[in-house]
Amino acid sequence: MFFKKQHSLYESEHTKFIKELKAKTPGMEERQVEGRALLWDKSPLSLDEQERIKQSRLRQNAYPYQTKV
């Protein structure tokens, strides 16, 4: 198609900004990976640990402000 080639050359302002930012600050991607590892990349829990966490949770009422009758 005619439009397909034309659209493949388009680059948004956001994409240009990110490319310039990465060029200006070397090592940014490595720091992003390290930051992600701190919050998200955790080692999996064992089955015993999962069961202990499940049993230690307190059951919450459906409506916490309702008094028990």
C-alpha contacts under 8 A as a table, 3 or more apart, distances in Angstrom:
res1	aa1	res2	aa2	distance
1	M	4	K	5.54
1	M	5	K	7.34
2	F	5	K	6.13
2	F	6	Q	6.96
3	F	6	Q	5.05
3	F	7	H	6.08
4	K	7	H	5.31
4	K	8	S	6.27
5	K	8	S	5.24
5	K	9	L	6.86
6	Q	9	L	5.66
6	Q	10	Y	7.14
7	H	10	Y	5.25
11	E	15	T	6.33
11	E	16	K	6.82
12	S	15	T	5.27
12	S	16	K	6.38
13	E	16	K	5.06
13	E	17	F	6.08
14	H	17	F	5.03
14	H	18	I	6.24
15	T	18	I	5.22
15	T	19	K	6.20
16	K	19	K	5.16
16	K	20	E	6.17
17	F	20	E	5.16
17	F	21	L	6.07
18	I	21	L	5.01
18	I	22	K	6.13
19	K	22	K	5.23
19	K	23	A	6.20
20	E	23	A	5.03
20	E	24	K	6.14
21	L	24	K	5.13
21	L	25	T	6.14
22	K	25	T	5.30
22	K	26	P	6.35
22	K	28	M	6.67
22	K	29	E	7.81
23	A	26	P	6.38
25	T	28	M	5.95
26	P	29	E	7.84
27	G	30	E	5.30
27	G	31	R	6.43
28	M	31	R	5.16
28	M	32	Q	6.23
29	E	32	Q	4.96
29	E	33	V	6.30
30	E	33	V	5.13
30	E	34	E	6.29
31	R	34	E	4.99
31	R	35	G	6.08
32	Q	35	G	5.07
32	Q	36	R	6.13
33	V	36	R	5.10
33	V	37	A	6.22
34	E	37	A	5.09
34	E	38	L	6.53
35	G	38	L	5.25
35	G	39	L	6.88
36	R	39	L	5.51
36	R	40	W	5.64
36	R	41	D	6.64
37	A	40	W	5.54
37	A	41	D	4.56
37	A	42	K	7.16
38	L	41	D	6.75
38	L	42	K	7.86
39	L	42	K	7.51
45	L	49	E	6.08
45	L	50	Q	6.32
46	S	49	E	5.19
46	S	50	Q	6.26
47	L	50	Q	5.04
47	L	51	E	6.16
48	D	51	E	5.13
48	D	52	R	6.19
49	E	52	R	5.08
49	E	53	I	6.25
50	Q	53	I	5.21
50	Q	54	K	6.15
51	E	54	K	5.01
51	E	55	Q	6.18
52	R	55	Q	5.25
52	R	56	S	6.17
53	I	56	S	5.17
53	I	57	R	6.56
54	K	57	R	5.69
60	Q	64	P	7.29
61	N	64	P	5.32
63	Y	66	Q	5.83
